[in-house]
Amino acid sequence: MASQRMCPRFHMKLLLFLLVCFIVCGPHSFAQEQPAAPLPENPSPVKATAQSFWGKLDKFYREDWHGTAPDSPAPPRRGLPQPLASPPFPNSDWSYGGSPVIGEADTNSYPLMTAINGAQGRTKVYGWVSPTLNFSTSAHSNSPAVDDVYSNRFELNQAVLYVERLPNSVQRDNVDVGYHLTALYGTDYRFTTNKGYLGSQWIDHNHQYGFDPVLEYIDVYIPQVAKGMNIRAGRYISIPGIEAQLTPNNYIFSHSLLYSVDPFTDTGVLATVQLTDQWLLQLGITGGHDVALWTKDAKPSGTACVSYTTASVNDNVYLCANGLNSGKYAYNNLQQYDGTWYHRFSKTWHIATEAWYMYQRDVPSTAGSIAPEANTDAATCHPGLRTCFAPEYAVVNYVNKQLSAHDFLSFRSDFLNDKKGQRTGVNTKYTENTLMLSHWIGSTIQIRPEVRFDHAWDRNAYDRATRQSQFTVASDLILHF
């Protein structure tokens, strides 16, 4: 059985290696070089020929990596200036979920679309592949660390394809519509899986690799409401927080413990209103966290968020109450209260801090007769209780320093108290510290090596609850197309 598992992995690695070599070296590098033909004595005028798809793709990457791509004019924008440079940072604005940045134009050019139609259309098809490598003191599993959950492996975390049209929220005259579809394949599918959206791959079968249609939604931008309102309907990323499921949106390759146990995606309707340049309000209703609307676990759940940015754009506070209902135990029916604070010390230094409190009621006890939902953990309740209240709280802080237009350092400190063990399987307090260097090659390749130390303070929680501490060295590589 071991040899049968190794073959597809070997082929996948070989295919990925050839793909990277093909793009880096260019298609002509795979052909045998021929001696140049002698020039004719009376050369005729050379006619311009249309460049092939592969030629355009090759040209885009070469110009991007060598810094010879022509500069484009600054895009139009409404509202406050951008506080950060992206790249090297994942975002240029203090982020909020559930909506495109209102007042910001879509001026991104992607290699694939440039090769297809010169990046002329508003509908864009793009994505990335992200292979990763980690070395760990744990032999079997790095959990509850996520994204590199499998110990001592080279693997494909994400191969992602986007089909996207952003609404034009710079203009104030017309209602505009956008849409977004995402296809994700890799080991990270387990961290986006919803019950009801092909969820049996992970929930029932625990496959290492799988496919998830992570995002499917429509955006309707209505400029006549305040300074612009966006209504999103469909499946979208659970909106609070610094980190996100799609790897280019994060400071660091591996995720914080805070992120690893909070909600991943929601299905519902969310309105985002830009009240003023500094104030933003969000209200929505979903079917609950990480469940499709047609499952028995779905229930009407409210979301309310408010964001405030100072006029200097040096500070942003984003507060959310997320997925609120009765709180009675169901698949990931988490009642979440989340706060995020960004502070910029200078153009090159900033911090990002997040804290949340979550709970569920009537969670089955590990010693009781009620079985928990498939692929979820019961709670360590007091003796004699069949169910109990299961809370957890966490805080994470990032310190980020831009070194150049292509590099930044990030240091993350993380604390999680899983009081009843309902989120990680072990009732203990956790800490995690990670140091990472991010380096960009052009705007299409990002490499993020990191060193990380995790510790469980009350009992063994790592490597299938056999170790109290864990040390990892890891990196990902993100190739955008």
C-alpha positions as CSV (number, residue, x, y, z in Angstrom):
1,M,0.0,0.0,0.0
2,A,2.9,2.4,0.7
3,S,4.2,2.1,-2.8
4,Q,0.7,2.9,-4.3
5,R,0.6,6.1,-2.3
6,M,4.1,7.2,-3.3
7,C,3.5,7.0,-7.0
8,P,0.9,9.8,-7.3
9,R,2.9,12.0,-5.0
10,F,6.1,11.5,-7.1
11,H,4.2,12.3,-10.3
12,M,2.6,15.4,-8.7
13,K,6.1,16.6,-7.6
14,L,7.6,15.9,-11.0
15,L,4.7,17.7,-12.8
16,L,5.0,20.7,-10.5
17,F,8.8,20.8,-11.0
18,L,8.4,20.8,-14.8
19,L,5.7,23.5,-14.7
20,V,8.0,25.8,-12.7
21,C,10.9,25.0,-15.0
22,F,8.8,25.7,-18.1
23,I,7.7,29.1,-16.9
24,V,11.0,30.1,-15.5
25,C,13.1,29.0,-18.5
26,G,10.5,29.7,-21.2
27,P,9.1,27.3,-23.8
28,H,12.0,27.9,-26.1
29,S,14.4,26.3,-23.6
30,F,12.9,22.9,-24.1
31,A,13.6,22.9,-27.8
32,Q,17.0,21.9,-29.2
33,E,19.0,25.1,-30.1
34,Q,19.6,25.4,-33.9
35,P,22.4,27.4,-35.6
36,A,21.3,30.7,-36.9
37,A,20.5,30.8,-40.6
38,P,22.6,33.2,-42.7
39,L,21.0,36.5,-43.5
40,P,20.0,37.1,-47.1
41,E,22.0,39.7,-49.1
42,N,18.9,41.8,-49.7
43,P,16.6,41.2,-46.7
44,S,13.0,42.0,-47.3
45,P,11.0,44.1,-44.7
46,V,10.1,42.1,-41.6
47,K,6.4,41.8,-41.0
48,A,5.2,41.9,-37.4
49,T,3.7,38.6,-36.4
50,A,1.2,38.0,-33.6
51,Q,2.8,36.6,-30.5
52,S,1.6,33.2,-29.4
53,F,-0.1,32.5,-26.0
54,W,3.1,30.9,-24.7
55,G,5.2,33.8,-26.0
56,K,3.0,36.3,-24.2
57,L,3.1,34.3,-21.0
58,D,6.9,34.0,-21.3
59,K,7.3,37.7,-21.9
60,F,5.1,38.6,-18.9
61,Y,7.2,36.5,-16.5
62,R,10.5,37.6,-17.9
63,E,9.6,41.3,-17.6
64,D,8.1,40.8,-14.2
65,W,11.2,39.0,-12.8
66,H,13.7,41.3,-14.4
67,G,11.8,44.5,-13.5
68,T,11.5,45.7,-17.1
69,A,7.7,45.7,-17.2
70,P,6.4,49.2,-18.2
71,D,5.1,51.2,-15.3
72,S,1.3,51.8,-15.2
73,P,-0.3,55.0,-14.0
74,A,-1.6,55.2,-10.4
75,P,-5.2,53.7,-10.3
76,P,-8.2,55.9,-9.5
77,R,-9.3,55.7,-5.9
78,R,-11.9,57.2,-3.6
79,G,-11.5,57.7,0.2
80,L,-8.4,57.5,2.4
81,P,-4.9,56.7,1.0
82,Q,-3.5,53.2,1.2
83,P,-1.4,52.7,4.4
84,L,0.8,49.8,3.1
85,A,2.8,48.8,0.1
86,S,1.6,45.6,-1.7
87,P,3.8,43.8,-2.5
88,P,5.6,43.1,-0.3
89,F,2.7,43.0,2.1
90,P,-0.4,40.9,1.3
91,N,-2.7,43.9,1.4
92,S,-2.4,47.6,0.8
93,D,-5.4,48.5,2.9
94,W,-6.4,47.6,6.4
95,S,-8.5,44.6,5.6
96,Y,-12.1,43.8,6.2
97,G,-14.0,40.7,4.9
98,G,-17.1,40.1,2.9
99,S,-16.6,42.9,0.3
100,P,-14.1,44.3,-2.2
101,V,-12.5,47.5,-1.0
102,I,-15.1,50.1,-1.7
103,G,-13.6,53.0,-3.7
104,E,-10.6,51.0,-5.0
105,A,-10.3,50.2,-8.7
106,D,-9.4,46.7,-10.1
107,T,-6.2,47.4,-12.0
108,N,-4.4,44.1,-11.4
109,S,-2.8,42.4,-14.4
110,Y,-2.2,38.7,-14.3
111,P,0.1,36.5,-16.5
112,L,-2.7,34.3,-17.7
113,M,-5.1,37.1,-18.7
114,T,-2.3,39.0,-20.3
115,A,-1.5,36.0,-22.5
116,I,-5.2,35.3,-23.3
117,N,-6.5,38.8,-24.2
118,G,-3.9,41.4,-23.1
119,A,-5.7,41.9,-19.8
120,Q,-8.5,43.9,-21.5
121,G,-11.6,42.4,-20.0
122,R,-13.1,42.9,-16.6
123,T,-13.6,39.2,-16.1
124,K,-10.3,37.7,-15.0
125,V,-9.1,34.2,-14.7
126,Y,-6.0,33.7,-12.5
127,G,-4.7,31.8,-9.5
128,W,-1.6,30.2,-8.1
129,V,0.1,27.0,-7.1
130,S,1.8,26.7,-3.6
131,P,4.1,23.8,-2.9
132,T,5.4,23.6,0.7
133,L,8.1,21.8,2.7
134,N,8.3,21.4,6.5
135,F,10.7,19.7,9.0
136,S,9.2,19.1,12.5
137,T,10.2,17.6,15.8
138,S,6.8,15.8,15.6
139,A,6.8,12.5,13.7
140,H,3.1,12.1,12.8
141,S,1.2,15.4,12.8
142,N,1.9,19.1,13.4
143,S,-1.7,19.7,14.5
144,P,-3.2,22.0,15.9
145,A,-0.7,24.0,13.7
146,V,-2.3,24.3,10.3
147,D,-1.3,24.6,6.6
148,D,1.7,22.3,7.4
149,V,-0.4,19.9,9.4
150,Y,1.4,16.8,7.9
151,S,4.9,16.5,9.5
152,N,8.1,16.3,7.5
153,R,6.5,16.5,4.1
154,F,6.9,18.1,0.7
155,E,3.3,18.6,-0.6
156,L,1.0,20.8,-2.6
157,N,-1.0,22.9,-0.2
158,Q,-3.0,24.9,-2.8
159,A,-3.6,24.9,-6.5
160,V,-6.2,27.6,-6.9
161,L,-8.1,29.0,-9.9
162,Y,-10.2,32.2,-9.7
163,V,-12.8,33.4,-12.1
164,E,-13.7,37.0,-11.0
165,R,-15.3,40.2,-12.0
166,L,-15.1,43.0,-9.4
167,P,-17.8,45.7,-9.4
168,N,-16.6,49.2,-10.2
169,S,-16.9,50.9,-6.8
170,V,-14.9,54.0,-7.8
171,Q,-17.7,55.5,-9.8
172,R,-20.8,56.9,-8.0
173,D,-23.4,56.8,-10.9
174,N,-24.5,53.3,-11.7
175,V,-25.3,50.0,-9.9
176,D,-22.7,47.5,-10.9
177,V,-22.4,43.7,-10.5
178,G,-19.5,41.4,-9.9
179,Y,-19.0,37.7,-9.2
180,H,-16.4,35.3,-8.0
181,L,-15.8,31.5,-8.3
182,T,-12.9,29.6,-6.7
183,A,-11.7,26.1,-7.2
184,L,-9.1,24.8,-4.7
185,Y,-7.2,21.6,-4.8
186,G,-4.5,20.5,-2.3
187,T,-4.0,19.5,1.4
188,D,-5.5,22.9,2.5
189,Y,-9.0,21.8,1.3
190,R,-9.6,20.5,4.8
191,F,-9.4,24.0,6.2
192,T,-12.1,25.3,3.9
193,T,-14.4,22.3,3.9
194,N,-18.1,23.0,4.6
195,K,-20.5,20.4,5.5
196,G,-22.7,20.0,2.4
197,Y,-20.1,21.3,-0.1
198,L,-18.3,18.0,-1.0
199,G,-17.5,17.8,2.7
200,S,-17.3,14.0,2.9
201,Q,-13.8,14.0,1.5
202,W,-12.6,15.4,4.8
203,I,-15.4,14.8,7.3
204,D,-16.1,11.2,6.5
205,H,-12.9,9.9,4.7
206,N,-10.0,12.2,6.0
207,H,-8.4,12.3,2.6
208,Q,-5.0,14.0,2.5
209,Y,-5.7,15.8,-0.8
210,G,-9.1,17.0,-1.9
211,F,-11.1,19.6,-3.9
212,D,-13.3,22.4,-2.5
213,P,-15.3,25.1,-4.3
214,V,-14.3,27.6,-1.6
215,L,-16.1,30.8,-2.8
216,E,-19.1,31.3,-5.0
217,Y,-20.8,34.6,-4.6
218,I,-22.3,37.7,-6.4
219,D,-21.5,41.3,-5.5
220,V,-23.9,44.1,-6.2
221,Y,-22.5,47.6,-5.7
222,I,-25.0,50.3,-5.1
223,P,-23.3,53.8,-5.1
224,Q,-26.4,55.8,-4.0
225,V,-26.3,54.4,-0.4
226,A,-24.0,56.5,1.8
227,K,-20.5,56.5,0.1
228,G,-21.2,53.1,-1.5
229,M,-22.8,49.8,-0.5
230,N,-21.8,46.3,-1.6
231,I,-24.2,43.4,-1.1
232,R,-22.6,39.9,-1.3
233,A,-24.7,36.8,-1.6
234,G,-23.4,33.3,-1.7
235,R,-20.5,31.4,0.0
236,Y,-17.7,33.7,1.3
237,I,-14.9,33.7,3.8
238,S,-16.0,34.2,7.4
239,I,-15.3,37.9,7.6
240,P,-13.4,38.8,10.9
241,G,-9.7,38.5,11.3
242,I,-6.2,39.1,10.1
243,E,-5.7,35.8,8.3
244,A,-7.6,34.1,5.5
245,Q,-7.8,30.7,3.9
246,L,-6.3,31.7,0.5
247,T,-2.5,31.7,1.1
248,P,-1.5,34.9,-0.7
249,N,-3.7,36.9,1.7
250,N,-1.5,36.1,4.8
251,Y,1.6,37.6,6.3
252,I,3.1,34.1,7.2
253,F,2.9,30.7,5.5
254,S,1.7,28.8,8.6
255,H,-1.4,30.0,10.4
256,S,-1.8,31.1,14.0
257,L,-3.6,28.9,16.5
258,L,-6.2,31.6,16.8
259,Y,-7.0,31.1,13.1
260,S,-6.8,27.3,13.1
261,V,-9.9,26.8,15.2
262,D,-12.2,29.7,14.2
263,P,-14.9,29.6,11.5
264,F,-13.7,29.3,7.9
265,T,-16.5,30.1,5.4
266,D,-20.2,31.2,5.6
267,T,-23.1,31.0,3.2
268,G,-25.6,33.9,3.3
269,V,-26.1,37.6,2.5
270,L,-23.9,40.5,3.7
271,A,-24.3,44.2,3.2
272,T,-21.2,46.4,3.6
273,V,-21.8,50.2,3.8
274,Q,-19.1,52.8,3.6
275,L,-20.7,55.4,5.8
276,T,-17.9,57.9,5.6
277,D,-14.2,57.7,4.5
278,Q,-13.5,56.5,8.1
279,W,-16.5,54.5,9.2
280,L,-17.8,51.2,7.7
281,L,-20.8,49.1,8.8
282,Q,-21.6,45.5,7.9
283,L,-24.8,43.5,8.6
284,G,-25.7,40.1,7.3
285,I,-27.5,36.8,7.8
286,T,-26.0,33.3,7.2
287,G,-26.9,29.7,7.7
288,G,-24.2,29.3,10.3
289,H,-20.5,28.6,10.1
290,D,-19.0,26.0,7.7
291,V,-22.3,24.4,6.7
292,A,-24.4,24.6,3.5
293,L,-27.9,25.9,3.8
294,W,-29.4,22.5,2.9
295,T,-27.8,20.7,5.9
296,K,-29.6,19.9,9.2
297,D,-26.9,22.0,11.0
298,A,-27.8,25.2,9.2
299,K,-29.7,27.8,11.2
300,P,-30.3,31.6,10.7
301,S,-27.3,33.4,12.2
302,G,-26.6,37.1,12.4
303,T,-23.4,39.0,11.6
304,A,-22.6,42.6,12.6
305,C,-19.3,44.4,12.1
306,V,-18.0,48.0,12.4
307,S,-14.7,49.4,11.1
308,Y,-13.1,52.7,12.0
309,T,-9.9,54.1,10.4
310,T,-8.2,57.3,11.6
311,A,-7.8,60.1,9.1
312,S,-4.0,59.5,9.2
313,V,-4.6,55.8,8.3
314,N,-2.2,55.0,11.1
315,D,-4.9,53.0,13.0
316,N,-7.8,50.8,12.2
317,V,-10.2,49.0,14.6
318,Y,-12.5,46.3,13.2
319,L,-15.1,44.7,15.6
320,C,-17.4,41.8,14.7
321,A,-20.1,39.7,16.2
322,N,-20.2,36.7,13.9
323,G,-22.7,33.8,13.4
324,L,-24.9,34.6,16.3
325,N,-27.9,32.4,17.2
326,S,-28.9,30.3,20.2
327,G,-25.4,28.8,20.3
328,K,-26.7,25.3,20.8
329,Y,-24.2,22.6,19.7
330,A,-24.0,21.8,16.0
331,Y,-21.3,21.4,13.4
332,N,-19.0,24.4,14.0
333,N,-21.9,26.5,15.4
334,L,-19.5,28.9,17.0
335,Q,-20.7,32.1,18.6
336,Q,-17.8,34.5,17.8
337,Y,-16.9,38.0,19.1
338,D,-13.8,39.3,17.3
339,G,-11.7,42.4,17.4
340,T,-8.8,43.5,15.2
341,W,-6.5,46.5,15.6
342,Y,-3.9,47.6,13.1
343,H,-1.3,50.3,13.9
344,R,1.3,51.8,11.6
345,F,4.3,53.3,13.3
346,S,5.9,54.4,10.0
347,K,5.8,53.5,6.4
348,T,7.8,50.4,7.0
349,W,6.7,49.3,10.5
350,H,3.2,48.2,11.6
351,I,1.5,45.7,13.9
352,A,-1.7,43.7,13.5
353,T,-3.4,42.4,16.6
354,E,-6.5,40.2,16.9
355,A,-8.5,38.7,19.8
356,W,-11.7,36.6,19.9
357,Y,-14.0,34.8,22.3
358,M,-16.0,31.9,21.1
359,Y,-18.4,29.3,22.6
360,Q,-21.0,26.6,22.0
361,R,-23.7,25.4,24.4
362,D,-24.7,21.9,25.2
363,V,-21.5,20.3,23.7
364,P,-21.4,16.5,24.2
365,S,-19.0,15.4,27.0
366,T,-16.0,13.1,26.2
367,A,-17.3,10.9,29.0
368,G,-21.0,11.0,28.1
369,S,-23.3,8.9,25.9
370,I,-23.9,11.5,23.2
371,A,-21.7,11.2,20.2
372,P,-20.3,14.4,18.7
373,E,-20.7,15.4,15.1
374,A,-18.5,13.6,12.7
375,N,-14.9,15.0,12.6
376,T,-15.5,17.3,15.6
377,D,-14.4,17.0,19.2
378,A,-16.4,16.6,22.3
379,A,-15.8,18.7,25.4
380,T,-14.0,17.8,28.6
381,C,-16.9,18.4,30.9
382,H,-17.1,18.1,34.7
383,P,-17.7,14.4,35.8
384,G,-21.4,13.4,35.6
385,L,-22.3,15.9,32.9
386,R,-23.6,14.6,29.6
387,T,-23.1,18.1,27.9
388,C,-21.6,21.4,29.0
389,F,-20.7,24.9,27.9
390,A,-17.5,25.0,25.9
391,P,-15.7,28.4,25.6
392,E,-12.3,29.3,24.2
393,Y,-10.4,32.6,23.7
394,A,-7.3,33.6,21.8
395,V,-5.1,36.6,20.9
396,V,-2.4,37.0,18.3
397,N,0.0,39.8,17.4
398,Y,2.1,40.4,14.3
399,V,5.0,42.8,14.1
400,N,5.9,43.5,10.5
401,K,8.9,45.3,9.1
402,Q,9.3,46.2,5.4
403,L,12.9,45.7,4.3
404,S,12.6,46.7,0.7
405,A,10.0,46.7,-2.2
406,H,10.4,42.9,-2.3
407,D,11.0,41.8,1.3
408,F,9.5,42.0,4.8
409,L,10.0,40.4,8.1
410,S,7.1,39.2,10.3
411,F,7.1,38.0,13.9
412,R,4.0,36.4,15.3
413,S,3.1,35.7,18.9
414,D,-0.1,33.6,19.6
415,F,-2.1,32.5,22.6
416,L,-5.1,30.1,22.7
417,N,-7.0,28.8,25.7
418,D,-9.1,25.8,24.6
419,K,-10.8,25.5,28.0
420,K,-12.8,22.3,27.3
421,G,-10.7,21.0,24.4
422,Q,-13.7,21.2,22.0
423,R,-11.7,22.9,19.2
424,T,-8.3,21.1,19.4
425,G,-9.2,17.9,21.1
426,V,-7.1,18.7,24.2
427,N,-8.1,21.1,27.0
428,T,-5.0,23.2,27.5
429,K,-3.5,26.6,27.0
430,Y,-1.2,27.0,23.9
431,T,1.4,29.5,22.8
432,E,3.1,29.8,19.5
433,N,5.9,32.1,18.2
434,T,7.0,32.3,14.5
435,L,9.6,34.3,12.7
436,M,9.3,34.6,8.9
437,L,11.1,36.3,6.0
438,S,9.0,37.0,2.8
439,H,10.8,37.6,-0.5
440,W,9.2,38.4,-3.8
441,I,10.6,37.8,-7.3
442,G,8.8,40.4,-9.3
443,S,5.1,40.3,-8.4
444,T,4.5,36.7,-9.3
445,I,6.7,34.5,-7.0
446,Q,6.7,34.7,-3.2
447,I,8.9,32.6,-0.9
448,R,8.2,32.6,2.8
449,P,10.7,30.5,5.0
450,E,9.8,30.4,8.7
451,V,10.9,29.0,12.1
452,R,8.2,28.2,14.6
453,F,7.9,27.0,18.2
454,D,4.7,25.7,19.8
455,H,4.0,24.8,23.4
456,A,1.0,23.3,25.3
457,W,1.2,24.4,28.9
458,D,-1.1,22.0,30.8
459,R,-0.6,18.6,29.1
460,N,0.6,16.9,25.9
461,A,-1.2,18.2,22.8
462,Y,1.2,17.8,19.9
463,D,2.1,14.9,17.7
464,R,-1.2,13.1,18.5
465,A,-1.0,14.2,22.2
466,T,2.4,12.7,22.9
467,R,4.4,15.9,23.1
468,Q,4.1,19.2,24.9
469,S,6.3,21.2,22.6
470,Q,7.0,21.3,18.8
471,F,9.6,23.0,16.7
472,T,9.2,23.4,12.9
473,V,11.2,24.9,10.0
474,A,9.0,25.4,7.0
475,S,8.5,27.3,3.8
476,D,6.1,27.7,1.0
477,L,6.5,29.1,-2.6
478,I,3.6,30.8,-4.3
479,L,3.7,31.0,-8.1
480,H,1.0,33.3,-9.5
481,F,-0.4,32.8,-12.9
